[in-house]
């Protein structure tokens, strides 16, 4: 039995169109399945939790949506050992699919899911908000500052909806990034690496913790990231003028930013972040709010996913 969790509104309605095609394939092949449409924020978490509770044995859960839908699903799973995850990407950015080199053909992905020949155990990241103790897991990345500001504005803006209609949804992040380069305030604070080493920073644009290589619709923030090595790949941009950052932005697309002064990259298992002022946070592109202190950890090889 396969359990499909579908975001029908992903990429401005593309999700429901792809599901119609997928459903026809399933019915033709007489594959047993259940399906559930998400109707509100965090609904996918609730659906995943109910599937895990109601069915015994290995649960074959298939996400048809974007990175945000995957994020909600992994936050609804309490025992990863009992889940085999399939993914049919229909979002605007699809950074998880890009990093795992999944096919852009939905039917090809479905065929791999129905007759899996290879799967991979990938790491999951988890943030803890220090003053509340709230936890949230992520499959792609979490960030404070610039990338979080882009995510927050993309939710408020109608730009993504308009551009998605013309197949140009990825431009949303580029346009908003240029705006946030001017509007996003710099941060001051420190990070604690693996609970041992402390580094202080001033005029920080972003602090990003990556599991996968890409975020933000194809920005190669962590070109050397290995999603199964038990490590977070950290990228901190600091001490640069906005003019220099503008020059740096195009290099994010190809992962060459790591060679520039003012860009610190390193791997670690845990990262504590303490800022002088609260800053926006994103988790797989979702925006939980502004916080001053976070703890980020890597949970090694938690999620079994078909590739």
C-alpha positions in Angstrom: 0.0 0.0 0.0 1.3 3.4 -0.9 0.1 6.5 0.9 0.1 9.7 -1.1 0.2 13.1 0.6 -0.5 15.8 -2.0 -0.3 19.5 -1.9 -2.7 20.5 -4.7 -1.7 24.1 -4.6 2.0 23.6 -5.0 3.5 25.8 -7.7 0.1 27.6 -8.1 -2.0 24.5 -8.9 0.6 22.4 -10.7 0.3 19.8 -7.8 -3.3 18.9 -8.6 -2.5 18.6 -12.3 0.4 16.2 -11.7 -1.7 14.2 -9.3 -4.4 13.7 -11.9 -1.8 12.2 -14.2 -0.3 10.1 -11.4 -3.7 8.8 -10.2 -4.5 7.7 -13.7 -1.3 5.7 -13.8 -2.0 4.1 -10.5 -5.5 3.1 -11.4 -4.4 1.7 -14.8 -1.8 -0.4 -13.0 -4.3 -1.4 -10.3 -1.9 -0.2 -7.5 -3.5 -0.1 -4.0 -3.1 3.3 -2.5 -4.6 6.0 -0.3 -4.4 9.7 -1.0 -4.8 12.8 1.1 -4.9 16.5 0.1 -3.3 19.1 2.3 -5.8 21.9 3.2 -3.9 24.1 5.6 -0.5 24.8 7.1 1.0 21.8 8.9 -1.8 19.6 7.6 0.8 17.3 5.9 2.4 16.7 9.4 -1.0 15.6 10.8 -1.6 13.3 7.8 1.8 11.7 8.1 1.3 11.2 11.8 -2.1 9.6 11.3 -0.7 7.2 8.6 2.1 6.1 10.9 -0.3 5.5 13.7 -3.0 3.7 11.7 -0.9 1.3 9.6 1.5 -1.3 10.8 4.8 -2.4 9.3 6.7 -0.3 6.8 4.7 2.7 5.6 5.3 3.7 1.9 4.6 7.4 2.1 4.8 9.4 -1.1 5.0 13.2 -1.1 3.6 15.1 -4.1 4.5 18.7 -3.5 7.4 20.9 -2.8 10.2 21.2 -0.2 7.7 22.7 2.3 5.4 19.7 2.0 8.3 17.3 2.5 9.3 19.4 5.6 5.8 19.0 7.1 5.8 15.3 6.4 9.1 14.6 8.1 7.9 16.5 11.1 4.9 14.2 11.3 6.9 11.0 11.3 8.0 9.7 14.7 9.7 6.5 13.7 11.7 6.8 10.6 12.7 3.1 10.6 9.1 2.3 9.7 8.9 4.7 6.7 10.1 4.4 3.1 9.7 7.9 1.5 9.0 8.6 -2.1 9.0 12.1 -3.6 7.4 13.5 -6.7 8.5 17.2 -6.7 5.9 19.7 -7.9 7.1 22.8 -6.0 8.7 26.0 -7.2 12.2 25.4 -5.9 12.5 21.6 -5.5 15.9 21.8 -3.9 15.7 18.4 -2.3 15.0 16.8 -5.6 17.8 18.8 -7.3 20.3 17.7 -4.6 19.3 14.1 -4.8 19.2 14.2 -8.7 15.6 13.0 -8.9 14.0 13.0 -12.3 11.9 16.0 -13.5 9.5 13.6 -15.1 6.7 12.8 -12.6 5.8 9.5 -14.2 9.4 8.4 -14.2 9.6 9.2 -10.5 6.4 7.2 -9.9 7.8 4.2 -11.6 10.9 4.3 -9.4 8.6 4.6 -6.3 6.4 1.7 -7.3 9.4 -0.5 -8.2 12.3 0.9 -6.1 15.8 -0.3 -7.1 17.7 2.0 -4.9 17.1 4.1 -1.8 19.4 6.2 0.4 19.5 7.0 4.1 19.8 10.8 4.4 20.5 13.0 7.4 17.9 15.2 8.9 18.6 18.5 10.6 16.8 19.8 13.7 16.6 23.2 15.2 15.7 23.9 18.9 14.4 27.4 19.7 16.2 28.1 23.0 13.7 30.2 24.8 10.7 27.9 24.1 12.3 24.5 23.6 10.3 24.1 20.4 11.9 21.7 17.9 11.6 21.5 14.1 13.3 19.2 11.7 14.5 19.9 8.1 15.6 17.9 5.1 17.3 20.6 3.1 18.4 23.6 5.2 17.8 26.2 7.9 19.0 29.7 7.9 19.0 33.0 9.8 19.1 36.4 8.2 19.2 37.0 4.4 17.8 33.6 3.2 15.1 33.7 5.9 14.1 37.2 4.9 13.7 36.0 1.3 11.5 33.1 2.3 9.4 35.4 4.6 8.7 37.9 1.8 8.0 35.2 -0.8 5.1 34.0 1.4 3.7 37.5 1.6 4.3 38.5 -2.0 2.0 37.6 -4.9 5.1 37.6 -7.2 5.5 33.8 -6.9 1.9 33.2 -7.9 2.2 35.4 -11.0 5.6 34.0 -12.1 4.5 30.4 -11.5 1.8 30.9 -14.1 4.5 31.5 -16.7 6.8 28.8 -15.4 9.2 31.4 -13.9 8.7 30.7 -10.2 12.4 30.5 -9.6 12.8 34.2 -10.5 10.8 35.0 -7.4 13.8 34.3 -5.2 16.2 36.2 -7.4 14.0 39.3 -7.5 13.3 39.2 -3.7 17.0 38.5 -3.0 17.9 41.8 -4.7 15.4 43.7 -2.7 16.4 42.0 0.6 20.1 42.7 -0.1 19.2 46.3 0.7 16.5 45.8 3.3 17.8 42.9 5.4 19.7 44.1 8.5 23.1 42.7 9.3 23.5 40.6 12.4 26.1 40.5 15.2 26.6 37.5 17.4 28.5 34.2 17.9 28.4 30.6 17.0 29.4 27.6 19.1 30.7 24.7 17.0 30.2 21.2 18.3 29.9 22.7 21.8 33.6 23.4 21.9 34.8 26.2 19.6 33.2 29.7 19.8 33.5 32.3 17.0 32.2 35.8 17.1 31.0 37.7 14.0 29.9 41.2 13.1 27.9 42.4 10.2 26.6 39.0 9.3 24.3 38.7 6.3 23.3 35.0 6.8 24.1 31.9 8.8 22.9 28.9 6.9 23.1 25.2 8.0 22.8 22.8 5.1 22.0 19.1 4.8 21.7 19.2 1.0 23.7 21.2 -1.5 21.0 23.6 -2.8 18.4 25.9 -1.3 16.4 28.9 -2.5 15.5 27.5 -6.0 19.0 26.3 -7.0 21.5 28.4 -5.1 24.4 26.0 -4.5 25.1 27.2 -0.9 27.0 24.0 0.1 28.6 22.6 -3.0 30.5 19.9 -1.0 27.6 18.8 1.2 27.1 15.1 1.7 23.5 14.4 2.9 24.6 11.1 4.5 27.8 12.1 6.4 26.2 13.0 9.7 27.4 16.6 9.4 25.9 20.1 8.9 27.5 22.2 6.1 27.6 25.7 7.5 27.9 28.9 5.4 28.4 32.3 7.1 28.6 35.5 5.1 30.0 38.4 7.1 32.0 41.6 7.1 31.2 42.5 3.5 29.6 45.7 2.1 26.3 45.4 0.3 28.1 46.3 -3.0 30.5 43.4 -2.5 27.6 41.1 -1.6 25.9 42.1 -4.8 29.0 41.0 -6.7 29.0 37.7 -4.7 25.3 36.8 -5.3 25.8 35.2 -8.8 28.5 32.9 -7.5 25.9 31.3 -5.2 24.3 29.7 -8.2 27.4 27.7 -9.0 28.9 27.3 -5.6 32.0 29.5 -6.2 31.2 31.9 -3.3 33.1 29.6 -1.0 36.4 31.0 -2.3 35.7 34.6 -1.3 36.9 36.4 1.7 34.0 37.1 4.1 32.5 33.6 3.4 33.2 31.1 6.1 32.3 27.4 5.4 32.8 24.4 7.7 31.2 21.1 8.7 30.0 20.3 12.2 27.5 18.1 14.0 26.0 20.8 16.1 25.9 24.6 15.8 24.7 27.0 18.6 23.7 30.5 17.4 23.5 33.4 19.8 22.7 36.8 18.3 22.5 40.3 19.9 19.1 40.9 18.3 16.4 38.5 17.0 16.5 37.6 13.3 14.3 35.8 10.9 14.6 32.0 10.6 13.6 29.6 7.8 13.3 25.8 8.0 13.2 24.3 4.5 11.9 27.6 3.2 9.1 27.7 5.9 9.2 30.7 8.2 8.5 30.1 11.9 9.5 33.6 13.0 12.3 35.7 14.5 14.6 34.3 17.2 17.7 35.3 19.0 19.1 31.9 20.0 19.0 28.6 18.1 20.6 25.2 18.5 21.0 23.2 15.2 22.0 19.6 15.1 22.4 16.8 12.5 20.5 13.6 13.1 22.5 11.0 11.0 20.9 8.8 8.4 17.4 9.1 9.7 15.3 9.1 6.5 15.1 6.3 4.0 14.2 7.8 0.6 13.8 6.3 -2.9 16.3 7.7 -5.4 
